[in-house]
Amino acid sequence: MRKLVLVLPVLAGILWGSAGVFVRELNDFGMDGYTVLSTRMIVATVFLLIIIGLYNRSLLKINLKDLWLFAGTGLLGIMGLNYFYNEAVSEITLSLAAILLSMAPVFVMILSAFIFRERITVKKINCLTLAIVGCTLASGVLEAASGMGLQVSVRGIVMGLLSGFFCALYGIFSKIAANRGYSTYTILFYSLLLCTVALLPVTNWGVFISFIEAAPLKNTLFAVAHSTCTSILPYLFYSIALLYMENGKVSILAGGGEPIAAVVFGVLFFSEIPTILILIGLVITIIALSFLCMPLDRATIYIRYYRIQLCKIRYKTDF
């Protein structure tokens, strides 16, 4: 059971990393970002309502005075995160979009300092600096500036960073809601519900119906798979893992699995072959975010260990 629980957040990260594959397919058919997001949210909302109805209907009870929290998790968090991520994958590689989204813990750190008065320690500053270096390498900016590799879309990078920022907002509002006694499933359901209601008026139903009519069975299954793989299963896996593991460890496993999965999906489906520099940036970013999510004592031990190893290499001495 313990080994299975360790796999769940990794699977969640892999499923989130697959979002770009679905988004690009739907964009190629002519769907705009709002329609892609709306059709995904509707299926997820209905599916989660059925699960809660069968499992525990009391999870649907909320205080109307707390509705603003679910507007924060839904309209700002989930809708903002998914909209800007969808825009990012349409202009930059899947791997880079996933890396920029993975910067969410950095934004959480900054926002928490203002909202929850959490201290910004030296460890956090070091991790932030390392993550920025990793993202810079992974973005391909240096290679583009030197005339090597593909041209970088500035808009795509901005969209990717915004997806990370709104992901952080989801975490902030979720923490406030959880502190008021709301279950993870309650927070997720009302977040999805508000997203669905807000997106209905701007959804191009004509394009979606045409998509289904083009290949009824295949495209219906595709739409269901899109919602299941990117909105339902990953959140459920992540939530179940949180019941048995500390939040930091779950974040590390999910955050590490997502960009790696995006690299693999990019190679398999779109021939997006990453350069050595991009892979190095990916590794650096994952390490920085892992240290950021680790408990202070454990992170300090690792940092000291790697400093000693670097000194051994540099000065060729034994300690």
N, C-alpha and C positions, 0 to 999 in steps of 0.2 A: 504494500500500500504506500509506503514511504517513497519508493522509487517511482511509483505511478504519479504521485503528487508532484514530484520534481519535474516530471515530463509535461504536466499540464500548462504551466506558464510558458514553457518553450513552444508548445503547440499553439498557444495563444499568439505568441510573437510571430510564428510562421504564418498563421492565418491572416493576421493583420498585414504581414508583408506581401500577401497575395492580392491585396486590394487593387494594386495598379494594373494587374492583368485584366480584371473585370472592367475597370474604369476605361482603359484604352479601347477595349472591344466595343463598349457601349458608345464611347465618343466617336469611334470610327463609323458607327451606324448613324450618327447625327444627333445623339442626345446631348443636351446641355448639362452643365454641372448640377443644376437644381433638380432636373428630372432623374438623373442618375442617383442622386442622394435620396430623393423622395420615394422612389420605388423600392429602394433598399430599406428605408426606415419603416415603410408600411408593413412589409412582410415581417420584419424583426419585431415590431410592436405587437402585431397580432399573435405571433408565435410566443412571445414572452408573456402576453396576457393569458394565453391558454396554460402555460406552465405554472404561473402564479395561481390561476384559478383552480388547478388540480392539486397544487402543493399546499398553499396556505393563502386563502383569500384575505386574511387580515393584513397582509402586506400591501394591500391596495389602499388602506386607510392613511390619510395624511391630514395635517392641519392646514387649512386654506391660507393661514398667515405665513406658512413656509413655502408658498407657491413660488416666490421669488427665487428660492434656492434651486428649484427644479428648472426654472427659466435660465438660471445661470449654468447649470450642468447640461441642459439640453440645447437651448438656443445659442448660448455662447460656446459652451464646451464641445459637445458632440457635433452640432451643426457646423460651427466654425472650424473645428478640427478636420472634419471630413470634406467640407467644401474646399478649403485651401489645400488639403492633401491631394484631392482629385485634380485641382488646377495644377499642382506641382508636377504630378506624374505625366501630365500631358505635355510638359515642356522640358523636363529633365529626366535623367535615368531613374529607374525604380530604386536603385541602391542609394543614390544621393537624396532622393525624397524621403526615404526611410531614415537615413542618418539625420537629416534636418528635423524630422519628427521626433527622433530619439533625444533631441536637445530639450525636450519638455522638462526633465528634472532640473535643468539649469534655470529655466524660467520659474519653476516651483520654488527653488531656493531663493530667488530674488523677490518674488511676490510674497513668500512666507515671511521674509524679513520685515516687510511693511505691514502685512495683515496680522500675522500671529506673533510678531516681535521675536522671531527666531534669529539667533545669532549667525552672522556670516563669519565662519571661522577661517583660519589659514588653510585648513584642509579643503574647505569648499572653494576658496579662491584658487588654490592649486588645481583642483579638478576642473574648475571653470576654464582656466587658462589652457589646460591640456585638451579639453573638449573643443575649444575654439581652434586650436592648432590642428587637431584631427579633422575637424569639419573643413577647414581651409584646404588641407591636403586632399580630402575626399571630394571636394567640390570640383576639382579640376581647374581652378582659377589660375594656379601657378603654371600649369601646363599650357593653358590657353594664352597666358601672357607671354610665354616663351615661344609661341607659335606651334606647339606640339598639341596633339589631341584635338577634341571637338571644341567648338565654341560654347561658352557657358551662357545659359539664359539667366540674366539677372532677375527677371520677373519670376522665373521658376524657383530660384533660390529664395527670394522674398516670400513666395507662397509657401515654400517648405518650412521656413522659419516661423511663419504665422501659424501653420498647422501645429507646430510644437508649442507655440504660445497658447493657443486655444485648448490644446490638450492639457496644458498646465492649469488653465482656468477650470477645466472639468475636475481635475484633482483637488483644487482649492475649494470649490463649491461642494464637492462630494465629501470632503473632510468636515466641513461645517454641518452638512446634513447628517452625516454619520454621528457627529457629536451630539446631535439632537435626537438620536435613537432610531434613525431610519435605516432599514436594511439595504444592502447593496442592490438587491433585486428591485426594491421599491424605487430607489434613486434612478436605476437604469431604466425601469419601465416608464416613469413619468418624464424622464429626459427624452426618451424616444418618442413618447406620445406628443409632447409639445413640439418636437422637431417635425413630426408628421403633420400636425395641424398647421404649423407655420408654412410648410412647403407645399401643401395642397394647392393653394391659389396660383403658384408660379410653376406648377408642373405641366409640361407639354404632353398631355395624355395621347394626343394624336400620334406622336413619334413612338411612344411606348407601345401603343396598340399595333402600330405598323411593325414594330420589332417582333411582337408576339406572333402576328399573322404571317410574317415571313417564314417562320419555321415553328409552328405552335408547340410541339413537344420539346424540341431542342432548346428553344429560347425561353420557354417557361421554366424548364429545369435550370437553365443558365441564370435566370433572374432569382430563382429560389436559392441556388448555390451562392450567388453573389451576397445575398442577405445573410445566409446561414454562416458562410465562411468569414465574413468581415464584420458582422454585427452581433450575431447570436452566440455561436460557439466560443469565440475568443473571450468575450466578456464572461461567459459562464465558466470556462476553464480558469480564467484569471480569478474570478470570485471564489471558486471552490478551493483553489490553491491558497488563497488568503486565510481560509479557515484553519489550515494546518501549518502554514509557514509565515515567517515575519514579512512585513510589507517590503522591506529593502531587498530581501533575497528574491521575492517574486518579481519585483521591478527589474532586477539585474537579469534574471533568466528570460523574461519576456522582452526586455529592451535589447538584449544581445541577439535573441533569435530573429527579431524583425528585420534589421538591416541585412543580416546574413542571408535570410530567406529571400529578401528583395534582390540581392545580388544574383542568387541562383535563378530566380524567376526571370530576371532581366536577361541572363545569358540564354536560358532555355527557350523563351518565347520571343525575344526581341533582339537577340545577338548583341547585347550590350556587354562587351568584353571590358572589364575594368583593368586599368593600368596598375602597375606595381605601386605607384604613388597613391592611387585611390585606395588600394587594399590596405596600405600602411595607415592611411588616414582613418579608414574604417576601424582597424584594430585599436588605434590610439583613442578614438572616440569611445569605443566600447569599454576600454580599460578605465578611462576617465569617469564615465558614468557609473561603472561598477564601483569604483572607489567612493564616488559621491553617495551611492545608495548603501554602502557598507556601514556597519556600526563603527564608531570612531576608533576603538581600540584595535579592531581587526585591520582596518584600513592603514593605521599607523604602522602596524607590524609589517604589512606587505610593502609599504613605501620604504621603510628602513631596510628591509631585506634587499629590494631592488637597487637601492642606493649603494649598499655594500657590494653587490655584484658588479655594478658599474665601476666602482672604485677599483675592484680587483682587475677588471679588464683594462682600465685606464693606466693604472700604476704597476700592473703585473706583480702584485704582492699578495701574500697570503695573510688572512686575518685569523 
